Amino acid sequence: MELILASASPRRQELIPFLGLPWRVMVAQVDEESVSHPDPALDVIATARLKAAEVVSRAPGGAVVVAADTTVVLDGRRLNKPADPEGARDMLRQLRGRNHHVHTGIVVVDKNRDRWISDVATVEVPMRDYSPSEIDAYVASGDPLDKAGAYAIQHPGFHPVTALSDCYAAVVGLPLCHLARALRHLGLPITADVAALCQEHHRYQCPVFDGILNRPFEAGDVAENGRSATG
């Protein structure tokens, strides 16, 4: 099987090698704004499914396609990628010193067997009380402009998050243990210690990986075609 990542995101491309499988990128050519589900956790699954379906239509036989989508939610409002530096600055002001939620949905498709698996990682993220000058310096770096919520949890200078107690990789944009679990369910030989590699890379002691890797799939999460998958 060939693993295909349906994403141009450099963060996802940085993480997917930890699965220990051969992979390559095919960027999904879709209008993400065409998906609008009132539940953000279901919206990210629906958007990931849209990406997966487009890439599956072009992928070779034997491919396993991985698609993902991430959104940031504060007080019921979605904070997606900022349109400009001032938009990034405004988002960071809103998030400062508060908790919000990050939802990352994944869809994994075995093209040969037309099997689709959906999952979503929802993480509560506590932000530190960074200063206005820190916001200005971070926005000036350009880093926030291509990120949901206008921040990267892993940024080495800004360090926006404090005391996370959930899946770090989900906040980055690709929940590796959720993905490894889905690929194993499809029969792919994931022999790498994905949880250990993820923790070492992020310098983060994860308290939830074991529960994620061993959690059974719900009936609606696994389908024989994309139309009946959850979300």
ZADO-1210 file (C-alpha; in nm, 4 decimals, padded with zeros to 6 digits):
<atoms>
<atom x="00.0000" y="00.0000" z="00.0000" code="MET" pos="1"/>
<atom x="00.1066" y="00.3578" z="-00.0703" code="GLU" pos="2"/>
<atom x="00.0264" y="00.6232" z="00.1902" code="LEU" pos="3"/>
<atom x="-00.0810" y="00.9549" z="00.0381" code="ILE" pos="4"/>
<atom x="-00.1144" y="01.2702" z="00.2476" code="LEU" pos="5"/>
<atom x="-00.3838" y="01.4975" z="00.1033" code="ALA" pos="6"/>
<atom x="-00.2314" y="01.8150" z="00.2461" code="SER" pos="7"/>
<atom x="00.0121" y="02.0923" z="00.1623" code="ALA" pos="8"/>
<atom x="00.0613" y="02.1681" z="00.5330" code="SER" pos="9"/>
<atom x="00.4295" y="02.1611" z="00.6299" code="PRO" pos="10"/>
<atom x="00.3282" y="02.0719" z="00.9876" code="ARG" pos="11"/>
<atom x="00.1448" y="01.7584" z="00.8730" code="ARG" pos="12"/>
<atom x="00.4299" y="01.6684" z="00.6401" code="GLN" pos="13"/>
<atom x="00.6689" y="01.7016" z="00.9347" code="GLU" pos="14"/>
<atom x="00.4688" y="01.4580" z="01.1497" code="LEU" pos="15"/>
<atom x="00.3568" y="01.1858" z="00.9103" code="ILE" pos="16"/>
<atom x="00.7055" y="01.0242" z="00.8777" code="PRO" pos="17"/>
<atom x="00.6734" y="00.9133" z="01.2427" code="PHE" pos="18"/>
<atom x="00.4309" y="00.6434" z="01.1239" code="LEU" pos="19"/>
<atom x="00.7272" y="00.4619" z="00.9676" code="GLY" pos="20"/>
<atom x="00.5517" y="00.4075" z="00.6321" code="LEU" pos="21"/>
<atom x="00.6412" y="00.5211" z="00.2792" code="PRO" pos="22"/>
<atom x="00.4378" y="00.8290" z="00.1929" code="TRP" pos="23"/>
<atom x="00.3995" y="01.1129" z="-00.0521" code="ARG" pos="24"/>
<atom x="00.1846" y="01.4221" z="-00.0945" code="VAL" pos="25"/>
<atom x="-00.1073" y="01.4848" z="-00.3278" code="MET" pos="26"/>
<atom x="-00.2620" y="01.8214" z="-00.2423" code="VAL" pos="27"/>
<atom x="-00.6428" y="01.8211" z="-00.2472" code="ALA" pos="28"/>
<atom x="-00.7913" y="02.0628" z="-00.5010" code="GLN" pos="29"/>
<atom x="-01.1123" y="02.1575" z="-00.3181" code="VAL" pos="30"/>
<atom x="-01.3036" y="02.4584" z="-00.1919" code="ASP" pos="31"/>
<atom x="-01.2882" y="02.4134" z="00.1842" code="GLU" pos="32"/>
<atom x="-01.5339" y="02.6996" z="00.2326" code="GLU" pos="33"/>
<atom x="-01.8021" y="02.4887" z="00.0609" code="SER" pos="34"/>
<atom x="-01.8348" y="02.2843" z="00.3825" code="VAL" pos="35"/>
<atom x="-02.0363" y="02.4442" z="00.6612" code="SER" pos="36"/>
<atom x="-02.1577" y="02.2201" z="00.9420" code="HIS" pos="37"/>
<atom x="-02.2893" y="02.3878" z="01.2579" code="PRO" pos="38"/>
<atom x="-02.0954" y="02.1456" z="01.4789" code="ASP" pos="39"/>
<atom x="-01.7230" y="02.2278" z="01.4408" code="PRO" pos="40"/>
<atom x="-01.6199" y="01.8728" z="01.5355" code="ALA" pos="41"/>
<atom x="-01.8307" y="01.7376" z="01.2498" code="LEU" pos="42"/>
<atom x="-01.7300" y="02.0206" z="01.0184" code="ASP" pos="43"/>
<atom x="-01.3618" y="01.9222" z="01.0319" code="VAL" pos="44"/>
<atom x="-01.4543" y="01.5608" z="00.9505" code="ILE" pos="45"/>
<atom x="-01.6706" y="01.6724" z="00.6584" code="ALA" pos="46"/>
<atom x="-01.3930" y="01.8969" z="00.5263" code="THR" pos="47"/>
<atom x="-01.1338" y="01.6196" z="00.5639" code="ALA" pos="48"/>
<atom x="-01.3684" y="01.3845" z="00.3784" code="ARG" pos="49"/>
<atom x="-01.4022" y="01.6387" z="00.0953" code="LEU" pos="50"/>
<atom x="-01.0228" y="01.6515" z="00.0645" code="LYS" pos="51"/>
<atom x="-00.9906" y="01.2735" z="00.0825" code="ALA" pos="52"/>
<atom x="-01.2557" y="01.2132" z="-00.1840" code="ALA" pos="53"/>
<atom x="-01.0872" y="01.4466" z="-00.4309" code="GLU" pos="54"/>
<atom x="-00.7464" y="01.2839" z="-00.3845" code="VAL" pos="55"/>
<atom x="-00.8905" y="00.9297" z="-00.3915" code="VAL" pos="56"/>
<atom x="-01.0357" y="01.0113" z="-00.7338" code="SER" pos="57"/>
<atom x="-00.6810" y="01.0699" z="-00.8662" code="ARG" pos="58"/>
<atom x="-00.4807" y="00.8285" z="-00.6514" code="ALA" pos="59"/>
<atom x="-00.3478" y="00.4988" z="-00.7900" code="PRO" pos="60"/>
<atom x="-00.4990" y="00.1668" z="-00.6914" code="GLY" pos="61"/>
<atom x="-00.3626" y="00.0373" z="-00.3640" code="GLY" pos="62"/>
<atom x="-00.3322" y="00.3845" z="-00.2163" code="ALA" pos="63"/>
<atom x="-00.4327" y="00.4730" z="00.1372" code="VAL" pos="64"/>
<atom x="-00.5265" y="00.8402" z="00.1505" code="VAL" pos="65"/>
<atom x="-00.4970" y="01.0494" z="00.4684" code="VAL" pos="66"/>
<atom x="-00.6769" y="01.3836" z="00.4932" code="ALA" pos="67"/>
<atom x="-00.7126" y="01.6199" z="00.7878" code="ALA" pos="68"/>
<atom x="-00.8681" y="01.9509" z="00.8812" code="ASP" pos="69"/>
<atom x="-00.8292" y="02.1717" z="01.1902" code="THR" pos="70"/>
<atom x="-01.0309" y="02.4531" z="01.3407" code="THR" pos="71"/>
<atom x="-01.0027" y="02.6647" z="01.6558" code="VAL" pos="72"/>
<atom x="-01.3200" y="02.7473" z="01.8510" code="VAL" pos="73"/>
<atom x="-01.3554" y="03.0182" z="02.1170" code="LEU" pos="74"/>
<atom x="-01.6928" y="03.0850" z="02.2821" code="ASP" pos="75"/>
<atom x="-01.8648" y="02.8940" z="02.0021" code="GLY" pos="76"/>
<atom x="-01.6959" y="03.1026" z="01.7299" code="ARG" pos="77"/>
<atom x="-01.4487" y="02.9533" z="01.4848" code="ARG" pos="78"/>
<atom x="-01.1144" y="03.1229" z="01.4427" code="LEU" pos="79"/>
<atom x="-00.9723" y="02.9944" z="01.1173" code="ASN" pos="80"/>
<atom x="-00.6721" y="03.1302" z="00.9285" code="LYS" pos="81"/>
<atom x="-00.6462" y="03.5091" z="00.9626" code="PRO" pos="82"/>
<atom x="-00.6867" y="03.7143" z="00.6476" code="ALA" pos="83"/>
<atom x="-00.4085" y="03.9594" z="00.7344" code="ASP" pos="84"/>
<atom x="-00.1730" y="04.0628" z="01.0174" code="PRO" pos="85"/>
<atom x="-00.4385" y="04.2710" z="01.1921" code="GLU" pos="86"/>
<atom x="-00.6751" y="03.9739" z="01.1857" code="GLY" pos="87"/>
<atom x="-00.4016" y="03.7594" z="01.3411" code="ALA" pos="88"/>
<atom x="-00.3388" y="04.0232" z="01.6072" code="ARG" pos="89"/>
<atom x="-00.7107" y="04.0352" z="01.6908" code="ASP" pos="90"/>
<atom x="-00.7360" y="03.6557" z="01.7243" code="MET" pos="91"/>
<atom x="-00.4348" y="03.6412" z="01.9538" code="LEU" pos="92"/>
<atom x="-00.5834" y="03.9133" z="02.1749" code="ARG" pos="93"/>
<atom x="-00.9076" y="03.7172" z="02.2015" code="GLN" pos="94"/>
<atom x="-00.7280" y="03.3942" z="02.2926" code="LEU" pos="95"/>
<atom x="-00.4832" y="03.5464" z="02.5434" code="ARG" pos="96"/>
<atom x="-00.5163" y="03.4060" z="02.8950" code="GLY" pos="97"/>
<atom x="-00.8185" y="03.1927" z="02.8056" code="ARG" pos="98"/>
<atom x="-00.9064" y="02.8345" z="02.7172" code="ASN" pos="99"/>
<atom x="-01.0393" y="02.7376" z="02.3760" code="HIS" pos="100"/>
<atom x="-01.0912" y="02.4149" z="02.1792" code="HIS" pos="101"/>
<atom x="-00.9048" y="02.2774" z="01.8804" code="VAL" pos="102"/>
<atom x="-01.0817" y="02.0191" z="01.6645" code="HIS" pos="103"/>
<atom x="-00.8784" y="01.8162" z="01.4153" code="THR" pos="104"/>
<atom x="-01.0671" y="01.5693" z="01.2007" code="GLY" pos="105"/>
<atom x="-00.9017" y="01.2900" z="01.0043" code="ILE" pos="106"/>
<atom x="-01.0342" y="01.0689" z="00.7264" code="VAL" pos="107"/>
<atom x="-00.8383" y="00.7644" z="00.6096" code="VAL" pos="108"/>
<atom x="-00.9398" y="00.5815" z="00.2916" code="VAL" pos="109"/>
<atom x="-00.8291" y="00.2406" z="00.1640" code="ASP" pos="110"/>
<atom x="-00.8994" y="00.2943" z="-00.2065" code="LYS" pos="111"/>
<atom x="-00.8888" y="-00.0729" z="-00.3090" code="ASN" pos="112"/>
<atom x="-01.1484" y="-00.1822" z="-00.0539" code="ARG" pos="113"/>
<atom x="-01.3381" y="00.1500" z="-00.0509" code="ASP" pos="114"/>
<atom x="-01.3128" y="00.1579" z="00.3279" code="ARG" pos="115"/>
<atom x="-01.3341" y="00.4962" z="00.5014" code="TRP" pos="116"/>
<atom x="-01.2452" y="00.5704" z="00.8624" code="ILE" pos="117"/>
<atom x="-01.3281" y="00.9006" z="01.0333" code="SER" pos="118"/>
<atom x="-01.2066" y="01.0326" z="01.3672" code="ASP" pos="119"/>
<atom x="-01.1789" y="01.3641" z="01.5445" code="VAL" pos="120"/>
<atom x="-00.9488" y="01.4857" z="01.8201" code="ALA" pos="121"/>
<atom x="-01.0942" y="01.7614" z="02.0365" code="THR" pos="122"/>
<atom x="-00.8480" y="01.9295" z="02.2705" code="VAL" pos="123"/>
<atom x="-00.8992" y="02.2028" z="02.5298" code="GLU" pos="124"/>
<atom x="-00.6090" y="02.4453" z="02.4971" code="VAL" pos="125"/>
<atom x="-00.5107" y="02.6922" z="02.7744" code="PRO" pos="126"/>
<atom x="-00.3302" y="03.0019" z="02.6484" code="MET" pos="127"/>
<atom x="-00.0872" y="03.1981" z="02.8602" code="ARG" pos="128"/>
<atom x="-00.1253" y="03.5712" z="02.9258" code="ASP" pos="129"/>
<atom x="00.1305" y="03.6882" z="02.6702" code="TYR" pos="130"/>
<atom x="00.1945" y="04.0618" z="02.6380" code="SER" pos="131"/>
<atom x="00.0915" y="04.3008" z="02.3571" code="PRO" pos="132"/>
<atom x="00.4556" y="04.3354" z="02.2571" code="SER" pos="133"/>
<atom x="00.4850" y="03.9560" z="02.2273" code="GLU" pos="134"/>
<atom x="00.1788" y="03.9553" z="02.0014" code="ILE" pos="135"/>
<atom x="00.3327" y="04.2261" z="01.7821" code="ASP" pos="136"/>
<atom x="00.6636" y="04.0416" z="01.7527" code="ALA" pos="137"/>
<atom x="00.4939" y="03.7116" z="01.6721" code="TYR" pos="138"/>
<atom x="00.2670" y="03.8668" z="01.4084" code="VAL" pos="139"/>
<atom x="00.5669" y="04.0445" z="01.2550" code="ALA" pos="140"/>
<atom x="00.7347" y="03.7054" z="01.2102" code="SER" pos="141"/>
<atom x="00.4596" y="03.6034" z="00.9666" code="GLY" pos="142"/>
<atom x="00.4105" y="03.2696" z="01.1404" code="ASP" pos="143"/>
<atom x="00.0416" y="03.3168" z="01.2391" code="PRO" pos="144"/>
<atom x="-00.0902" y="03.3894" z="00.8906" code="LEU" pos="145"/>
<atom x="-00.1350" y="03.0310" z="00.7659" code="ASP" pos="146"/>
<atom x="-00.2641" y="02.8814" z="01.0908" code="LYS" pos="147"/>
<atom x="-00.6084" y="02.8339" z="01.2405" code="ALA" pos="148"/>
<atom x="-00.6394" y="03.0615" z="01.5415" code="GLY" pos="149"/>
<atom x="-00.3294" y="03.2527" z="01.4264" code="ALA" pos="150"/>
<atom x="-00.0826" y="03.0536" z="01.6350" code="TYR" pos="151"/>
<atom x="00.1420" y="02.7492" z="01.6350" code="ALA" pos="152"/>
<atom x="00.1621" y="02.5666" z="01.9679" code="ILE" pos="153"/>
<atom x="00.5128" y="02.4505" z="01.8752" code="GLN" pos="154"/>
<atom x="00.6567" y="02.7937" z="01.7907" code="HIS" pos="155"/>
<atom x="00.9958" y="02.8060" z="01.9693" code="PRO" pos="156"/>
<atom x="00.9877" y="03.1779" z="02.0447" code="GLY" pos="157"/>
<atom x="00.6244" y="03.2557" z="02.1192" code="PHE" pos="158"/>
<atom x="00.5249" y="02.9501" z="02.3308" code="HIS" pos="159"/>
<atom x="00.1560" y="03.0514" z="02.3434" code="PRO" pos="160"/>
<atom x="00.0165" y="02.7521" z="02.5346" code="VAL" pos="161"/>
<atom x="00.0540" y="02.6648" z="02.9011" code="THR" pos="162"/>
<atom x="-00.0126" y="02.3350" z="03.0841" code="ALA" pos="163"/>
<atom x="-00.1652" y="02.1324" z="02.8012" code="LEU" pos="164"/>
<atom x="-00.3024" y="01.7971" z="02.9203" code="SER" pos="165"/>
<atom x="-00.4181" y="01.6372" z="02.5955" code="ASP" pos="166"/>
<atom x="-00.2981" y="01.5442" z="02.2451" code="CYS" pos="167"/>
<atom x="-00.0252" y="01.7887" z="02.1403" code="TYR" pos="168"/>
<atom x="-00.0115" y="01.6673" z="01.7797" code="ALA" pos="169"/>
<atom x="-00.3839" y="01.7340" z="01.7360" code="ALA" pos="170"/>
<atom x="-00.3199" y="02.1015" z="01.8101" code="VAL" pos="171"/>
<atom x="-00.0333" y="02.0998" z="01.5600" code="VAL" pos="172"/>
<atom x="-00.2753" y="01.9585" z="01.3007" code="GLY" pos="173"/>
<atom x="-00.2237" y="01.5811" z="01.2711" code="LEU" pos="174"/>
<atom x="-00.3201" y="01.3628" z="01.5722" code="PRO" pos="175"/>
<atom x="-00.0684" y="01.0841" z="01.5218" code="LEU" pos="176"/>
<atom x="-00.2101" y="00.8301" z="01.7669" code="CYS" pos="177"/>
<atom x="-00.5589" y="00.8707" z="01.6206" code="HIS" pos="178"/>
<atom x="-00.4080" y="00.8217" z="01.2760" code="LEU" pos="179"/>
<atom x="-00.1981" y="00.5190" z="01.3750" code="ALA" pos="180"/>
<atom x="-00.5063" y="00.3600" z="01.5295" code="ARG" pos="181"/>
<atom x="-00.7049" y="00.4126" z="01.2066" code="ALA" pos="182"/>
<atom x="-00.4277" y="00.2734" z="00.9870" code="LEU" pos="183"/>
<atom x="-00.3912" y="-00.0346" z="01.2058" code="ARG" pos="184"/>
<atom x="-00.7662" y="-00.0885" z="01.1783" code="HIS" pos="185"/>
<atom x="-00.7180" y="-00.0963" z="00.8004" code="LEU" pos="186"/>
<atom x="-00.4454" y="-00.3581" z="00.8407" code="GLY" pos="187"/>
<atom x="-00.1371" y="-00.1453" z="00.7808" code="LEU" pos="188"/>
<atom x="00.1704" y="-00.2632" z="00.9729" code="PRO" pos="189"/>
<atom x="00.2453" y="00.0310" z="01.2052" code="ILE" pos="190"/>
<atom x="00.5516" y="-00.0997" z="01.3876" code="THR" pos="191"/>
<atom x="00.6951" y="00.2385" z="01.4889" code="ALA" pos="192"/>
<atom x="00.6382" y="00.3581" z="01.8450" code="ASP" pos="193"/>
<atom x="00.4376" y="00.6549" z="01.7232" code="VAL" pos="194"/>
<atom x="00.3533" y="00.7865" z="02.0698" code="ALA" pos="195"/>
<atom x="00.7163" y="00.7854" z="02.1827" code="ALA" pos="196"/>
<atom x="00.8386" y="00.9517" z="01.8638" code="LEU" pos="197"/>
<atom x="00.5719" y="01.2208" z="01.8878" code="CYS" pos="198"/>
<atom x="00.6545" y="01.2957" z="02.2513" code="GLN" pos="199"/>
<atom x="01.0272" y="01.3104" z="02.1838" code="GLU" pos="200"/>
<atom x="00.9777" y="01.5413" z="01.8855" code="HIS" pos="201"/>
<atom x="00.7539" y="01.7818" z="02.0754" code="HIS" pos="202"/>
<atom x="00.9355" y="01.7476" z="02.4103" code="ARG" pos="203"/>
<atom x="00.6001" y="01.6770" z="02.5679" code="TYR" pos="204"/>
<atom x="00.4923" y="01.4027" z="02.8067" code="GLN" pos="205"/>
<atom x="00.1528" y="01.2992" z="02.6727" code="CYS" pos="206"/>
<atom x="-00.1004" y="01.1746" z="02.9309" code="PRO" pos="207"/>
<atom x="-00.3584" y="01.0454" z="02.6808" code="VAL" pos="208"/>
<atom x="-00.1830" y="00.8410" z="02.4107" code="PHE" pos="209"/>
<atom x="-00.2571" y="00.5004" z="02.5608" code="ASP" pos="210"/>
<atom x="-00.6290" y="00.5697" z="02.5827" code="GLY" pos="211"/>
<atom x="-00.6355" y="00.6943" z="02.2238" code="ILE" pos="212"/>
<atom x="-00.4462" y="00.3993" z="02.0760" code="LEU" pos="213"/>
<atom x="-00.6604" y="00.1418" z="02.2576" code="ASN" pos="214"/>
<atom x="-01.0022" y="00.3035" z="02.2185" code="ARG" pos="215"/>
<atom x="-01.2380" y="00.0949" z="02.0011" code="PRO" pos="216"/>
<atom x="-01.3982" y="00.2522" z="01.6962" code="PHE" pos="217"/>
<atom x="-01.7661" y="00.3345" z="01.7074" code="GLU" pos="218"/>
<atom x="-01.9817" y="00.1671" z="01.4418" code="ALA" pos="219"/>
<atom x="-02.0368" y="00.4903" z="01.2505" code="GLY" pos="220"/>
<atom x="-01.6671" y="00.5737" z="01.2293" code="ASP" pos="221"/>
<atom x="-01.5870" y="00.2926" z="00.9840" code="VAL" pos="222"/>
<atom x="-01.7731" y="00.2576" z="00.6551" code="ALA" pos="223"/>
<atom x="-01.7490" y="00.0702" z="00.3281" code="GLU" pos="224"/>
<atom x="-01.7882" y="00.3963" z="00.1340" code="ASN" pos="225"/>
<atom x="-01.7554" y="00.7678" z="00.1948" code="GLY" pos="226"/>
<atom x="-02.1266" y="00.8380" z="00.1893" code="ARG" pos="227"/>
<atom x="-02.2028" y="00.6513" z="00.5112" code="SER" pos="228"/>
<atom x="-01.9005" y="00.7550" z="00.7200" code="ALA" pos="229"/>
<atom x="-01.9662" y="00.9579" z="01.0331" code="THR" pos="230"/>
<atom x="-01.9938" y="01.3325" z="00.9864" code="GLY" pos="231"/>
</atoms>
